[in-house]
Amino acid sequence: MTSDKNESTKNIYIVTSYTNTFIGKLILLRARMRFWNRYEGDSYSHVSLSLEPDLRNMMSFARKQMNNPLISGLIRENIHAGMFTLYPERSRIAVMKIEVTHQQYSRISKHMNSDWLNAHNLKYNYPGLISMLFLGRGVHVENSFFCSQWVAEVLRKSDLDLFNGQPSCNIRPFDFYRTLSHRLIFEGKTADYAHGLIDE
């Protein structure tokens, strides 16, 4: 018999990743410099949001073309395609499962769909990314996001504030890992991830 708890909640999935891209290498290099503060999970350079455990229909802000990082925006991602399979032996992910209410799940889904329909008006927040890399804090640009900023904003708008009111432009991919490490259900090579690993 299904418990009342299971009937009243659903799951979403936060995926932090390192895919050996130029930006990923830059973030990893920054993390390894001894004069910078080190944080748990700070080698992860990207974060995505999924409503399903198979991770075949994630969303995030990233490059739209594999060979051109300057053309970026809101995209759909598949853990079994694109950048995640370009360097399968060097790409790593961490998958965290969050239990949410049906209302929160519905709001997250609606915000994701709304942003997707409005994707042509949404830009990549390059000033925020550069400021984050060199100053450790982002900047807000209207209708512009980088990956962790967008995921944090969608969750905040859906009554799921993981970062105690911090501006979404100041949230980094490893902030999700550090905050949600107790929700970790998989960490390892992207090529090793399989739907069967998840106990739903």
N, C-alpha and C positions, 0 to 999 in steps of 0.2 A: 504494500500500500504506500502511495506517495504521501509524504508528510506535508502538513500545512506550510511548513517553512519552505519546502521546495516548490509548492504551488504558488507561493506569494513572491518568489524571487526569480531572477534570471541572471545569466552571466554575460559579461563582456570581457574582452581580452586586449591587454596592452602588450605590445611587442616592441622591445628595444632591440636594435640590431647594429651590427658593424658589417659593411659589405665591401670593404677594401676600395672604396672610391677615393677621389682626391680629397674631398671634404672629410671623409671618414679618416683618411690617413692624417690629415691636418689635426683633427680633433684627438686622434690617438697620440700623435707626437706631442701635442700640448699636455695631454694627461701624463705622459712619461717624463716630462721635464721636471727635474727634482725641485726646482725653485717654485713650482706651482703646488698648491695644496692638492692632495689626492683625495678622491672620493670613491666610495663603493660604486662599481659599475661605470666608472668614468671613461672607459674605452668605447662604450656604446655611443654611436654618433647619430642615430636615427630612432624615431619612435612612430608606431602606427597604431591604429585603432580598428578592432574587428568585433563584430557582433556574433561571430560563429567560430568554433574551435578549429575548423580546418584551415583557417587563415587564407582562404582563396579569394576573399573579397574585402580586403582591408582598405582603409583610406588614410591618406596623410598628405603633407606638402613635400614634394620632392621633384627631381628632374622628370620631365615628360618624355625626353629622348635619352636613351642609354648613353649615347656618345656626346651629349651636349648638356653640361650641368647648368648652363646659363638660361636654358628654357625650362623653367620650373613653375609649379603651381600645384593645385589640388589634383591628386591622382588616385586611381584605384590600384591596389597592389595585390599580388598573388605570391604567396610564399614559395610556390613551385615555378615561378617564372620571373622574367626581367632581371633586375639588379641582384636579386637574391640567389640566382643561379649562375651569375657571371663568373664568380670565383667561389665555387661551392666548398672547397677545402679551407678557404680562409675567411669565409663569412660565418658569423655567429649571431644567434638570437637568444633572447630571454623572453619567455612568454609568461605573463602574469594574469591570473583569472580574478576578476572582481565580481562579487555578488551584489546585484542591484535590485531595486524594486521594479515591478512591472511599469510603474509610472516613469521612473528614471530611464529604463530601457527604451520606452516609447519616445521620450524626449530626445535621447541620444540619437535614436534612429531618425527622428524627424529633422534634427539639426544637421545630421550627415546628409540626408536627402536634399534638404533645402540648400545647403552649401554646394552640393554637387550640381544642382540645377542652376545655381548662380555662379558657378566656377569661373565663367568668363570675366566676372567682375572682381575676382579675388586674385591678388598678386603674391609673389614670394617676397618675404620680408628680408631682403638682402642687407639693408642697414642694421636691422636687428640682429641678424646672424653675425655680421662683422663685429658689432659691438659686443655681442656675447662671447665671441672667440677671444677678443683682445682685452676687454674690460670686465668680463665676467657678469655682465648684465645686458639685457636687451633694450630695445627702444620700440615704442608703439608707433606703427604706421597704419593709418586707416585702411581697412579692407586688405591688409597684408599680413601674412603669417609665415613662420617657419614651422617645421614638423611638430616639435614639442609645444610650441605656443598654440597651435591649432587644436591639438588633442586636449590640452589643458582647458582651453576655452570652451570646447564642445561639452566637456564634462562639467565645467563650472555652470554653464547655461542650463544644464540638466540637473542642477541641484546636487552635484557631486564634486565638491571642492576638496581636492586632495592636498592642497598646499596652503591651507589656512589664510586665504585671502591674498596671497602673493600675486602680483600682476602676471598674467599668462606669458608676457614677453620676457619674463625673467626665469622661466622654467626651461630646464635643459633635459635632454633625453635621459641622462643618468639620474636626474631627480626622480623620475618615475621608478627606475630600478631601485634606488635607495629607499623610497617611500613604500614600495610594494614588494620588496624582496620576500616578505613572509607569505606572499600570494604566488610565489614562483611555482610553475608546474613543469617547466622545461627550460634548460639552459644548455647550449652546446652548438655544434655545427648545424647550420641551416639544413644541410643535406640529410641530417639524421632526424629531423622533425617528422613526425607522423601523427595523423589523427588518432591512431590507436593508443598513443601515449597518454591521452587525456581521459580521465575518469569522470564522465559526466553524470 
